[in-house]
């Protein structure tokens, strides 16, 4: 695992965070309590910040990056991820905002200035185009992603279940071998 500073910014980790030894955490990155960053994932907060809430899991081969600040866009595009979010394998998150209790399906691409509110599911392989603002409680799928339907009560419950499952899994890794 590499935790690297960039200029004057050093990653800050909450309590009980698990970072797989192969991940890279760089620059202005803050990770909340009970979150986990898995195999070969990269969070590069160099030209803007990355903020990850509590109980969130960033799965294998995911890339999180940002866009720099400019005169026409003084805030740039930071990467903001809420609490109890599950980010599937091989996802690219670039300068977007993701609310609480969301699931981002494997292989999805979420572009700059996208806003995903609380309790949204993004189907595997989806592309959410720059600047798109989604609606809470919905399933989005496709390239480009479109609202397919409202999430069922079972699917809404699964959003938190998925995050809690990864909290349990990262606790097993933090505990080490039981032999």
HELIX and SHEET records of a PDB file:
HELIX    1   1 UNK A  153  UNK A  175  1                                  23    
SHEET    1   A 3 UNK A   2  UNK A   4  0                                        
SHEET    2   A 3 UNK A  24  UNK A  31  1                                        
SHEET    3   A 3 UNK A  12  UNK A  13  1                                        
SHEET    1   B 7 UNK A   2  UNK A   4  0                                        
SHEET    2   B 7 UNK A  24  UNK A  31  1                                        
SHEET    3   B 7 UNK A  42  UNK A  52  1                                        
SHEET    4   B 7 UNK A  63  UNK A  65  1                                        
SHEET    5   B 7 UNK A  92  UNK A  94  1                                        
SHEET    6   B 7 UNK A 109  UNK A 110  1                                        
SHEET    7   B 7 UNK A 127  UNK A 128  1                                        
SHEET    1   C 6 UNK A   2  UNK A   4  0                                        
SHEET    2   C 6 UNK A  24  UNK A  31  1                                        
SHEET    3   C 6 UNK A  42  UNK A  52  1                                        
SHEET    4   C 6 UNK A  79  UNK A  81  1                                        
SHEET    5   C 6 UNK A  97  UNK A  98  1                                        
SHEET    6   C 6 UNK A 115  UNK A 116  1                                        
SHEET    1   D 8 UNK A  18  UNK A  19  0                                        
SHEET    2   D 8 UNK A  36  UNK A  37  1                                        
SHEET    3   D 8 UNK A  57  UNK A  58  1                                        
SHEET    4   D 8 UNK A  86  UNK A  87  1                                        
SHEET    5   D 8 UNK A 103  UNK A 104  1                                        
SHEET    6   D 8 UNK A 121  UNK A 122  1                                        
SHEET    7   D 8 UNK A 138  UNK A 142  1                                        
SHEET    8   D 8 UNK A 145  UNK A 150 -1                                        
END                                                                             
